[in-house]
């Protein structure tokens, strides 16, 4: 440590800087040593890293989405009660960005995108649904074990819903150049590749590859592979090998985890369709043939997944929609996490997870929340479609757009299978945010692409502004 301090002081010629560095180190090191004896060393290290990272991010907010992705992928470690570094970074980045807006521009200025309004409305509906659900609560509901702790769980669920949309808004506003986008994409691909290779080679460490990590990693790689002709032969070969490892682990070794491989197949199918409709039809025919030839094996896979998910999803959904406890809350739902009490009260023996993000959103936010969600997804899809229909000269951006469109369709498919876009804290806790924030960030990056193209072309009017 002393050698490091000496090297640092030699590189800073002014004697004042040397005194400050040495004085700070002498003052801080004893405090750090004392803290590590009182609290978790990981917490102390995290706080020290935070003191360095936060000012750096504030001075260069564009790296914020990258740090959120890396923090979400790096580890499942959390500070307290499931609060992960990715969750904290998202909140801090939002505060820093809003502060910068107020200080430098004295007003909030969002990119001129049709996605911003539904994204903000989604936050508003989530916030309003909490007091609404309380006001319209069934008087016969039983109390949550722990009493007032139920409100804290609801606030946690609200935080997940709000910060998910915030992550999209931040990314759409902060990723403004091709360089920012390339760092975002390749940093995520690189980190995810390290994680899947560590799993494949059984190395003594693990990264957080839950949720739709495989969907986005494979989709982004596949998009570049099909549309970016500037990739070198060696890099193209490396992409093929990495995709092969992902498919081997998720499909052959983890076949019973439907959410692990089906969204990947959907994403690759969409990207293939966008590249060549003939190739897509050929692959579709081959898939149908495999379903027919290996129907016994597929039946065993389906039976295993059926048991793992706790029963037939369709039966659960019909049961839920037919029950009076859900029919009385169609407008704004029961609020974040609110329907858990209805489950406990009216059908405690059948109160398992809905296994559908759509049902979760409907029960929590009602028809209004679902309508805003459809508006949000439709606006993102419209941005993606316009980009697909427009000539994009840059091959990297063209590959990213196709990969993101494949990811969007895969997300919509995965939502039928579980909490893979807005996690439900009863199932995953606040940890779930680290499993889903990647989808919000990459969809936010898709929204940013028209403005990236505009900036790369020297400030011409963006595609989005022409909508």
C-alpha positions in Angstrom: 0.0 0.0 0.0 2.9 2.4 0.9 4.6 1.7 -2.5 1.3 2.5 -4.3 1.1 5.8 -2.4 4.7 6.7 -3.4 4.0 5.9 -7.0 0.9 8.1 -7.0 2.7 11.0 -5.4 5.6 10.8 -7.9 3.1 11.2 -10.8 1.6 14.3 -9.3 4.3 17.0 -9.3 2.6 19.8 -7.3 3.5 19.3 -3.6 0.0 20.2 -2.5 -1.4 17.2 -4.3 1.1 15.0 -2.7 0.3 16.2 0.8 -3.5 15.8 0.1 -3.1 12.2 -1.2 -0.8 11.1 1.6 -2.9 12.8 4.2 -6.0 11.3 2.9 -4.5 7.8 2.8 -3.1 8.1 6.4 -6.5 9.3 7.6 -8.7 6.8 5.7 -6.8 3.6 6.1 -7.2 3.3 9.9 -10.9 4.1 9.5 -11.3 1.4 6.9 -9.4 -1.1 9.1 -11.8 -0.3 12.0 -14.9 -0.6 9.9 -13.9 -4.1 8.6 -13.9 -5.3 12.2 -17.4 -3.9 12.8 -19.3 -4.7 9.6 -19.0 -6.9 6.6 -15.7 -6.3 4.6 -17.8 -6.6 1.4 -19.9 -3.7 2.6 -16.9 -1.6 3.4 -15.3 -2.4 0.0 -18.6 -1.6 -1.7 -18.8 1.8 0.1 -15.2 2.7 -0.9 -15.8 1.7 -4.5 -19.0 3.7 -4.4 -17.2 6.8 -3.3 -15.0 6.5 -6.4 -17.6 5.4 -8.9 -20.3 7.8 -8.1 -18.3 11.0 -8.8 -16.9 9.4 -12.0 -20.4 8.5 -13.2 -21.7 12.0 -12.3 -19.1 13.5 -14.5 -19.7 11.0 -17.4 -23.3 9.8 -17.1 -23.1 7.9 -20.4 -21.3 5.1 -18.7 -24.1 4.7 -16.2 -26.2 2.1 -18.2 -23.0 0.1 -18.8 -22.3 0.0 -15.1 -25.8 -1.1 -14.3 -25.6 -4.0 -16.7 -22.2 -5.1 -15.4 -23.4 -4.8 -11.8 -26.5 -6.8 -12.6 -24.4 -9.5 -14.4 -21.4 -9.6 -12.1 -23.0 -11.2 -9.0 -26.1 -12.0 -7.1 -24.6 -10.2 -4.0 -26.9 -7.7 -2.3 -26.5 -5.0 0.3 -29.6 -5.7 2.5 -33.0 -7.3 2.0 -32.3 -8.1 -1.6 -31.2 -4.5 -2.6 -28.7 -5.2 -5.3 -25.9 -2.9 -6.6 -27.8 -2.7 -9.9 -30.9 -1.3 -8.1 -28.8 1.2 -6.2 -26.9 2.3 -9.3 -30.1 2.9 -11.2 -31.5 5.1 -8.5 -28.2 7.0 -8.1 -27.9 7.5 -11.9 -31.5 8.8 -12.1 -30.8 11.3 -9.2 -27.5 12.4 -10.9 -29.2 12.8 -14.3 -32.1 14.8 -12.9 -29.7 16.9 -10.8 -27.6 17.6 -13.9 -30.7 18.6 -15.8 -31.8 21.0 -13.2 -28.3 22.5 -12.7 -27.2 22.9 -16.3 -30.5 23.3 -18.1 -32.8 24.3 -15.3 -35.5 22.1 -16.7 -36.2 18.4 -17.5 -35.5 17.7 -21.2 -36.2 14.3 -22.6 -35.4 13.0 -26.1 -38.1 13.7 -28.6 -39.4 10.1 -28.7 -42.9 8.7 -28.7 -41.7 6.2 -26.1 -41.1 8.8 -23.3 -44.7 9.6 -22.6 -45.9 6.0 -22.1 -42.7 5.2 -20.1 -43.5 8.1 -17.7 -47.2 7.2 -17.6 -46.2 3.6 -16.6 -44.4 5.1 -13.6 -47.4 7.3 -12.8 -49.9 4.5 -12.9 -47.7 2.3 -10.7 -47.4 5.0 -8.1 -51.2 5.8 -8.2 -52.2 2.1 -8.0 -50.6 1.8 -4.5 -53.0 4.1 -2.6 -55.9 3.1 -5.0 -55.4 -0.6 -4.0 -55.4 0.4 -0.4 -58.5 2.5 -0.7 -60.4 -0.2 -2.6 -59.1 -3.2 -0.6 -61.5 -6.0 0.3 -62.5 -5.6 4.0 -62.3 -9.4 4.5 -58.6 -9.7 3.7 -56.5 -11.4 6.2 -53.4 -9.7 7.7 -50.0 -10.3 6.2 -47.6 -12.1 8.5 -45.6 -9.3 10.2 -48.3 -6.7 9.9 -46.8 -3.4 8.7 -44.0 -5.2 6.8 -46.5 -5.8 4.0 -46.4 -2.1 3.2 -42.6 -2.3 2.9 -42.9 -5.2 0.5 -45.4 -3.2 -1.6 -43.0 -0.3 -1.7 -40.3 -2.7 -2.8 -42.5 -3.9 -5.6 -43.3 -0.3 -6.5 -39.6 0.5 -6.6 -38.9 -2.4 -9.0 -41.7 -1.2 -11.4 -40.6 2.4 -11.3 -36.9 1.8 -11.6 -37.4 -0.6 -14.5 -39.1 2.2 -16.6 -36.5 4.6 -15.3 -33.7 2.4 -16.6 -35.3 2.6 -20.1 -35.7 6.4 -19.9 -32.1 6.9 -18.7 -30.6 4.7 -21.5 -32.7 6.4 -24.2 -31.4 9.8 -23.0 -27.8 9.0 -22.2 -26.7 6.7 -25.0 -26.1 9.4 -27.7 -23.3 8.1 -29.9 -22.3 4.9 -31.7 -19.3 4.6 -29.3 -21.6 4.6 -26.3 -23.8 1.9 -27.9 -20.8 -0.3 -28.8 -19.4 -0.1 -25.3 -22.9 -1.0 -23.9 -23.3 -4.0 -26.3 -19.8 -5.4 -26.3 -19.3 -5.0 -22.5 -22.4 -6.9 -21.9 -21.5 -9.6 -24.4 -18.0 -9.9 -23.0 -19.2 -10.2 -19.4 -21.9 -12.7 -20.3 -19.5 -14.7 -22.3 -17.1 -14.9 -19.3 -20.1 -16.1 -17.2 -21.3 -18.8 -19.6 -17.7 -20.1 -20.2 -17.1 -20.3 -16.5 -20.3 -22.3 -16.2 -19.3 -24.5 -19.2 -15.8 -25.1 -17.9 -17.0 -25.4 -14.3 -14.7 -22.7 -13.1 -14.8 -21.8 -9.3 -16.9 -18.7 -9.8 -20.3 -17.8 -11.2 -21.9 -14.7 -12.7 -25.5 -13.8 -12.6 -26.9 -15.4 -15.8 -30.5 -15.7 -14.6 -33.6 -14.2 -16.3 -33.2 -13.4 -20.0 -29.4 -13.0 -19.9 -29.0 -15.8 -22.4 -31.7 -14.3 -24.7 -29.9 -10.9 -25.0 -26.4 -12.3 -25.1 -27.2 -14.7 -27.9 -29.5 -12.2 -29.7 -27.0 -9.4 -29.8 -24.2 -11.8 -31.0 -26.5 -13.3 -33.6 -27.6 -9.9 -34.9 -24.0 -8.9 -35.4 -23.2 -12.3 -37.0 -25.9 -11.9 -39.6 -25.8 -8.2 -40.4 -22.3 -6.9 -39.6 -20.2 -7.9 -42.5 -17.2 -5.9 -41.1 -16.6 -8.6 -38.5 -13.3 -10.4 -39.0 -13.3 -14.1 -39.7 -11.8 -14.9 -36.3 -14.3 -12.8 -34.5 -17.1 -14.3 -36.5 -15.9 -17.8 -35.6 -15.6 -16.8 -31.9 -19.3 -15.5 -32.0 -20.4 -18.9 -33.5 -18.6 -20.8 -30.8 -20.0 -18.7 -28.0 -23.5 -19.0 -29.4 -23.0 -22.8 -29.6 -22.0 -22.9 -25.9 -25.0 -20.9 -24.9 -27.4 -23.2 -26.9 -25.7 -26.4 -25.6 -26.0 -25.3 -21.9 -29.5 -23.8 -22.2 -31.1 -26.3 -24.5 -29.4 -29.6 -24.0 -28.3 -29.4 -20.4 -31.2 -27.1 -19.1 -34.0 -28.3 -21.4 -36.6 -28.4 -18.5 -36.1 -24.6 -17.9 -38.4 -23.4 -20.6 -37.6 -19.7 -19.9 -33.9 -20.5 -20.3 -34.1 -21.6 -24.0 -37.4 -20.8 -25.6 -36.9 -17.0 -25.6 -33.5 -17.6 -27.2 -35.1 -19.6 -30.0 -37.8 -17.0 -30.5 -35.2 -14.2 -30.6 -33.0 -16.1 -33.1 -36.1 -16.9 -35.2 -37.1 -13.2 -35.4 -33.5 -12.1 -36.3 -33.3 -14.9 -39.0 -36.7 -13.7 -40.4 -35.4 -10.2 -40.7 -32.3 -11.5 -42.5 -33.9 -14.0 -44.9 -37.5 -15.2 -45.0 -36.5 -18.3 -47.0 -34.0 -19.3 -44.4 -36.6 -18.7 -41.7 -39.1 -21.0 -43.4 -36.4 -23.6 -43.8 -35.6 -23.6 -40.1 -39.3 -23.6 -39.3 -39.9 -26.7 -41.4 -36.9 -28.4 -39.7 -38.3 -27.5 -36.3 -41.7 -29.0 -37.2 -40.0 -32.2 -38.5 -38.1 -32.5 -35.2 -41.3 -32.1 -33.2 -42.9 -34.9 -35.2 -39.9 -37.3 -35.2 -38.9 -36.8 -31.5 -42.5 -36.3 -30.2 -41.9 -38.7 -27.3 -38.9 -36.8 -26.2 -40.7 -33.4 -26.5 -43.6 -34.9 -24.5 -41.1 -35.8 -21.7 -39.7 -32.3 -21.8 -43.1 -30.7 -21.5 -44.1 -33.0 -18.6 -40.9 -32.1 -16.7 -41.6 -28.4 -17.3 -45.2 -28.8 -16.3 -44.2 -30.3 -12.9 -41.5 -27.7 -12.4 -43.9 -24.8 -12.9 -46.4 -26.3 -10.4 -49.1 -27.3 -12.9 -50.9 -26.1 -16.0 -50.6 -22.3 -16.4 -53.8 -22.0 -18.4 -55.8 -23.6 -15.7 -54.4 -21.1 -13.2 -55.2 -18.1 -15.4 -58.8 -19.2 -16.0 -59.3 -19.8 -12.3 -57.9 -16.4 -11.4 -60.0 -14.5 -13.9 -63.1 -16.3 -12.8 -62.7 -15.5 -9.2 -64.6 -12.6 -7.6 -61.5 -11.2 -5.8 -59.9 -10.3 -9.2 -63.1 -9.2 -11.0 -63.6 -6.4 -8.5 -60.3 -4.7 -9.2 -60.2 -4.3 -13.0 -59.6 -0.6 -13.1 -56.3 0.1 -11.4 -55.7 -3.4 -9.9 -54.8 -4.2 -6.3 -51.6 -2.1 -6.3 -48.0 -3.3 -6.3 -47.9 -6.7 -4.7 -51.4 -6.2 -3.6 -53.0 -9.4 -4.9 -50.8 -11.5 -2.6 -53.2 -10.9 0.2 -56.2 -11.9 -2.0 -54.4 -15.1 -2.8 -53.8 -15.8 0.9 -57.4 -15.0 1.8 -59.4 -16.7 -0.8 -57.4 -19.6 -2.1 -54.4 -20.2 0.2 -54.1 -23.8 -1.1 -53.8 -22.6 -4.7 -51.8 -19.4 -4.1 -48.8 -20.4 -6.2 -47.2 -18.0 -8.6 -49.3 -16.9 -11.6 -46.3 -17.8 -13.9 -47.3 -15.0 -16.2 -46.0 -11.4 -16.2 -49.2 -10.4 -18.0 -51.4 -11.7 -15.2 -49.1 -10.1 -12.6 -49.4 -6.7 -14.3 -53.2 -7.0 -14.7 -53.7 -8.0 -11.0 -51.4 -5.2 -9.8 -52.2 -2.3 -12.2 -55.5 -3.2 -13.7 -56.8 -2.4 -17.2 -55.3 1.1 -17.0 -51.9 -0.2 -16.2 -52.1 -2.9 -18.9 -53.3 -0.3 -21.5 -50.3 1.9 -20.7 -48.0 -1.1 -20.9 -49.3 -2.0 -24.4 -48.9 1.6 -25.4 -45.3 1.5 -24.2 -44.4 -1.7 -26.0 -46.2 -0.6 -29.1 -44.2 2.7 -29.1 -40.9 0.8 -28.8 -41.9 -1.7 -31.5 -42.9 1.2 -33.8 -39.4 2.8 -33.3 -37.8 -0.5 -34.1 -40.0 -1.1 -37.2 -39.2 2.3 -38.6 -35.5 1.6 -38.1 -35.8 -1.8 -39.8 -37.7 -0.2 -42.7 -35.1 2.6 -43.1 -31.7 2.1 -44.7 -29.0 2.0 -42.0 -25.5 2.3 -43.5 -23.7 1.4 -40.3 -23.6 -2.3 -40.1 -23.0 -2.5 -36.3 -26.1 -0.4 -35.7 -28.1 -2.4 -38.2 -27.1 -5.6 -36.4 -28.0 -4.1 -33.0 -31.5 -3.0 -34.3 -32.3 -6.5 -35.5 -30.9 -8.1 -32.3 -33.0 -5.7 -30.2 -36.2 -6.4 -32.2 -35.6 -10.1 -31.7 -35.1 -9.4 -28.0 -38.3 -7.5 -27.8 -40.4 -10.3 -29.3 -38.6 -12.8 -27.0 -39.4 -10.7 -24.0 -43.1 -10.7 -24.9 -42.9 -14.5 -25.2 -41.0 -14.9 -22.0 -43.6 -12.9 -20.1 -46.1 -15.7 -20.6 -43.6 -18.0 -18.7 -42.8 -16.0 -15.6 -41.7 -12.7 -14.1 -39.0 -11.9 -16.7 -39.8 -8.2 -17.5 -41.3 -6.8 -14.3 -40.2 -9.2 -11.5 -42.6 -10.1 -8.7 -40.9 -9.7 -5.4 -42.8 -12.6 -3.9 -41.0 -14.9 -6.3 -37.5 -13.4 -6.6 -37.3 -10.6 -4.1 -35.6 -7.4 -5.1 -32.9 -9.6 -6.6 -35.2 -10.0 -9.6 -34.4 -6.5 -10.8 -30.9 -7.7 -11.7 -32.4 -10.4 -13.8 -34.7 -8.1 -15.8 -33.0 -4.7 -16.0 -31.0 -5.8 -19.1 -34.2 -5.9 -21.2 -35.2 -2.4 -20.2 -31.7 -1.0 -20.9 -31.4 -2.6 -24.4 -34.9 -1.5 -25.3 -33.9 2.0 -24.1 -30.9 1.7 -26.4 -33.1 0.8 -29.3 -35.1 4.0 -28.6 -31.8 5.9 -28.6 -30.7 4.6 -32.1 -32.5 7.3 -34.2 -30.7 10.0 -32.2 -27.4 8.2 -32.5 -27.8 8.1 -36.2 -28.7 11.8 -36.2 -25.6 12.6 -34.2 -23.4 10.4 -36.4 -24.7 12.3 -39.5 -23.8 15.7 -38.0 -27.0 16.8 -36.3 -29.5 16.1 -39.0 -33.1 15.7 -38.0 -33.6 12.3 -36.4 -35.8 9.6 -37.7 -37.9 9.8 -34.5 -38.4 13.5 -34.9 -39.9 12.9 -38.3 -42.5 10.5 -37.0 
